[in-house]
Amino acid sequence: MIVVERIRDFLENELKIADARSLSPDLPLVQNGILDSIELLRVVAFLETEFSFTVADTEFVPSNLRSLSAMARFVEKKRAERPSA
Amino acid sequence: MALSLVHLLERSIRTHPRRIAVSVPGGPALTYAELDRASAGVARELLARGVTRGARVGVLAPKSVEAVVGVWGALRAGAAYVPIDRMAPPARAAAVAENCAMAAILGSAETAGAVGAVCRAVPGIASIEIHPALPRGERTLPAALPSPNVRDLAYILYTSGSTGVPKGVMVSHGAALSFAEWGAWRFDVGPDDVVSNHAPLHFDLSTFDLFSSAAAGARVVVIDEETARFPMASADLLENEGVSVWYSVPGALRRMLRMGRLGDRSFPALRTVLFAGEAYPAAELRDLQRALGPGVSLFNLYGPTETNVCTYWKVPPAGSWDLAALPIGVDCENCEGVVVDGDLRPLPDGEPGELLVRGGTLMEGYWGDSELTKKGFIPDFLHPELTDRLYRTGDLVRRQADGNYSFHGRRDHQVKVRGYRVELGEVETALHRTGELGDGAVVAAEVGGPEGRDNELVAFLVAPPGAAGERGLEASLRRRLAETLPKYMIPGRFVFVAALPLTSTGKVDRQALRAAAEGAGKEREPR
């Protein structure tokens, strides 16, 4: 859940989305106009820096980024893929 | 030729009843015969609920087959449809409904909440949910549907208004037809074509998708909001749905090229790509052209909502052009432009001036605002024997000797942000209405963003005496703006200053503000 909270922080503080705190984790963000195309790019750039991985174009798809919970699952998957140091 | 948009549809229903008229990828599809029954059902329901010819009917639904059925249902009831941006705040939707005295709203299960909010804010609006699959209409009356004529309004599109309220651009069946038939003819749309519908319905690009397709008996593929914003998903659709004619803002194509692997795919069905709404960076357009190959023709279309498309430029074959900026092209065959100076005197080729347009696609005027309508038009002084009108676009252009126009900005405070048209005055009015400000002005600054250079709105604000901290004030202003303005109209940056700079004549020095905003604009690395 901590991942979802960090994304909420970003939405609230950087993208200035006023109701970021109360967004339901499963709400489709793009489909419902919470994120527009440019903001979606900024969220992906944030995930890359914040969680130290790169998002391939083939991963820039609705199933990974549709909602807060989809983003969190994607982050966990990317972390699991990373070879442990 | 046809008498009205309804007439166009009815012709294709008769000629191509079994062809697909509208579909969504992986979702429902309706043939022309099915679209006939579904839209007639909606029309009869509207009539049964008291909607009369000329009434305004809102469409507030996600991009879907239902939404298209709703548009045709409203038109077949003899009403003008008014698409409502479902991403806009409820207060804005209610303002639109109230402004045009909407009689009914067509919605869907997904937008029931938003429709309910509008109906509560503006009493007396009938709310109807669109179910295209249900065989409707048999029980209702009357049997015959009204047949609109060329002078009846087909739709009203609301755009940013400089005085602080959105303004409703009224388009008649005659004007809508002039564009739809021109589009079908110019781009040779036929019954075998599959036309994309990328734009939302409240954006005038969608009128080509819906109506030129209907004119041709072609199929329109409706792209939902999510697919439209994920480049890989849009590119998958372009490849897999057999799209032959694509139309969108440049941004969508640029993202598909950069992140949708267009160069690695093949598009055997694709033959024409149209774009409009903002300038396409020339170097990127050359990359797109190479990726799509020589079998695809590209066109840059231009025109404000008030004229729909009025000029077009066919992109020359790859390798044969190296322009730094694209022209907006030559007059459409159903329009004529004239470039004038500040005293409305025609200028010779090569001289920069305002573009005036006459022709078949011109709007009737702004809903409920005869003053603004009067300002938008002047009598056609070139043809004094006619009672024709010229629309003042407010765009500064130059006509070259070959008839192509080049674009050189605006003569007022209208700007484009991510392809959306924004009147800075509307944003400023909304800021002042909060009552939380000493003074303020909004400028569009060209800054580096994730997509390359684009306009960003920057608000310069003077806090009132005794105001709490700037952070708190900014947060409060953002909250208040979000109640009435769509996202793209809310400034990206708020800059607090002691006083606004003034010119020697005492006006706010917008040039100085823009220079300050561009100087301070932090560059973001393009992805």
Interface residues (C-beta under 8 A of the other chain):
Chain A: K16 A18 P28 V30 Q31 N32 G33 L35 D36 S37 I38 L40 L41 R42 A45 D57 T58 F60 V61 P62 L65 R66
Chain B: P62 R86 M87 D224 E225 E226 T227 R229 F230 P231 M232 A233 G251 A252 R255 M259 G260 R261 R418 G449 P450 E451 R478 R479 A482 K487 Y488 I490 R527
